[in-house]
């Protein structure tokens, strides 16, 4: 079975990288790596029923991996705040609007935590994490657009590339090899631009081109390899909150969206 996926190269280009640090109350900051994606054009294919259209992409930085739990924990568990700051934030009413509510079950599902991708998060959660990260670093962090994500996934290939199942499984954790759970990041081969787990492990929230909604892009651990492609995208469905005990349903966590994670982008 052939899938339309990303470029591999025997001699991949040396792209610029940088390490971002998130300060916490502890002595060791939480760090993650970003890779600079060059400008370019490619044939964007958001709708398989429609012909691709050429789009131009400006340079941007993107996470080498999906957002991992040790990064998200700082935000969700307020590990960047003193006890006095937590109290003031809660009293102001801002906390409930900008930070996730307490999860009603273990959001990592027991699959693994440190070194594993964030899952079970809503589009709002991913978006607000980027707002918080921007405030902490003084840079402009956000989710990638669906076009930026597909461009990065393809690693510069103008058109989708055909890969057999073995090649996909060399790079992605899918239903065919993941034992029905997420796996530690960076255990599979990266694409030609050094990005890990683009087609598997957790699905990744991205902004629609008009910025009005989000799509979950790429494959994930519970999706078959043959369906894991760079132009794979799914809109939110109420089924992803089917077992949520809240009424109305919560904004931050997805009771049945165990595959929903994200990867951050930083603007030039």
N, C-alpha and C positions, 0 to 999 in steps of 0.2 A: 504494500500500500504506500502510495506516495503522498506526501504532505507538502504544502507550500510554506516554506520556512525561511530561515535566515542564512546569510552567507557564511561560509567558512573559507579560510585562506591558509595556504601553506606558510606564507610569510605575512602575517597580519600587520597592519600599520601600527606604529608606536604612537598611541594617543596620549595626550597630556592627562595626568591624574592629579588629584589633590585629596588630602584627608581633612575631613571636618570633625570638630570636637564639640560635644555637648557638655557643658559644665554641670556638675551635680554638687550636692552637699558633701560628697565623698572626695577623697584625695585624687582618685583616678577618673578622668573624664571618659565619657563614652564616645568612641570614634567610629567613623565609617568613611569609606572611600567613594569618590565621585570621579567619573570619566568624562572628558570633554568630547562631545560629539560634533564633528565638523558640519558646516553648512552643505547643503546639496539639494538635489531634486530627485524625486522618485515617483513611480506610478502607484498612487494610493488606492487601496481597494477595500473600502469599508463595507460595500454591499456586493456580495458575490453574484447577484442578479444584474448588476450594472457594470459597464466597462470601467476600468481604472481611470483615474484622472491624475495628471501630473501636478504635484504640489511642490512648493519650495520650502525648505526647512532652514531656519536660521541656526547658528551654533547654540548649543546649550550643554549643560552638565547634567548627567544622570547617575543615579546610584549604581555602583558596581554590582550590588545585590538588591534584593527586595528589602524593605524595611524589616529589621529583625526585632525580636522581642526586647532585647536589652536597650534598643533605641526607644521603642515605644513606651517601655516601662517608665522611663524618666518623665514622659509627658502624662501618661495615664495615672501613674501612682504618685505624681507630684514630687518626684525625687529632687527637683530643682528648687524646692521651696522650703524655707524654715517653717517651724510650727506656727509662728506668729504670722507669717505670710499666708499660710494656708487658712488661718482663721479669718484674716482680713478679706481674703479673696472670697471665702464662703459667705461672709456677712454682706459683702457688696452685691452678691447675686450674680457676679460675673462668672464665677467658677462653673456653675451649672450650664452656662451657655458656651463655654470655651474648652471645658475638659470633660472627658467621658464620665458617665455615671458608673457606679459600681457594677461590674458584670454579674449576671444572675447565675452563671456557672463558670467553670474554668474555660476562658476563651481559647486557650491553646489546646483544649480537648485532651490533654495528656499526651499529645504527640511528641512534645519536646519544647523546651523554652529557649534558654540561651543558645544563640547560634542558629535558631530556627526562624523562618519568616512569620511575621504577624499574620493572623487569620481572624476570621469572625468579625471583622470591622466593616462598618458601613462606609458609604461614599462620604458622608458628612465627617465621620471620624478621621478618614484619611485626609480630607481637605483641611480640617481644623488642626491636625498635626502639623501640616505644612505652614499654616499661619503661625502657630506657636514656634516652630523651628526658625521661621523668618525673624521673629521677635528676639529669639535667643542668639542668633548669629549675626543679625544686621544685614542679611542677604535676602534675596527674593526666592524663596522656595515655594514650590507648588507641585501639583500632579502633572505628569506629561499630558499633552493632548493625545488623542487617539492616533493622529498622524505622526507626531513625534515618536510615540511608542513603537509604531509599526516600522518607522524608518530606522530606529535604533535596533529593533529586533532583527531586521534584515541585514544590519551592519553594512549599509551602503549599497546593497544590491538594488538596482533600479526596478527590476521586476522580481516577483516571487520566484524562489528557487525550489526545485523539486528534490526532496530527500526521502530516502526509504526509511522504513520503520527503525532499523538498527541505528541509522545516523541520528534520528530523533531521540532515541533512548540513550544515546551516548551523551546527549546534552540536557535531557529533560526527565524529571520525575513525573510519571504519568500513571494512569490506572494499570498499565502493563508492568510496572516495575517498582511502585512505591509502597506496596503493602497497605494501601488505603489510608495513608497518612502523610503529612508533610515530613520532609527530611532536612538535615542540616544544610545550610547554604554552601555553595561552592564545592559540592561533591562531584558534580558533573562537569563536562567540558564547557568553557565559555564560547560565545560566538566570536567572530573575527574581530570585534571591537572590545573584547575582554569583559563582556557583560554575562553574568551568570543567571541561570534559571529563568530566562525570559519566557520559555515555552512550557515550563512545568513548575512543580512545587505549589506555590500559591498563584491564583489569578491576581491580576493587578488593576486596581482602579485607575481610570484615566478620565480626563475631561473630554466631553464632546467638542467638536470643532466650534460650535456656537457658544460653548461655555455654560449651557443651561442644564446639563445633566451629566451623569457619569456612566461609563461603560466598563465592564470587567474584561480586560484584554488578555489574550494568550491562553495557553493551556494550564492545567493544574493537576494535582496528584490524583484526582478522581475522574479525570477525563481521559479517554483513550488517546493513545499516541497519534493515531490517524486523524484525529480531530484537533490536534494541537498545532495551530498554525499562527503565523504572524498577523493574519487578518481576522483571526477569531476574536469576536467581541460579543458580550452579552449585556443587555440592560438589566436593571434591578427587577426582580419579580417578588411578589408578596410571599411566595413559597420559601424565600430565604429567611422569613421571620415567622414561619408557621407555628413554631412551638414557643414563641416569645410570650411569657406570662403577663406582660404589661398590657394595660388598656388605657390609652392608646399604646401602640407598639413603640418600643424604645427607638431613639434616634441614633444611638452609638454602636450597638452590638447587634450582630445577626445570629439568631439562634440556630438557623439552618444554613447559613452562608459560610460554612466552615472553610471554604476555599478562597474567601475574599481577603486579599491583602493589597499591598501597593508598593510602589517604588517612587522615590522623590526625584524631582528635577530642580535645578537651580539655574536661573536666568543669567545670561552674560552680564 
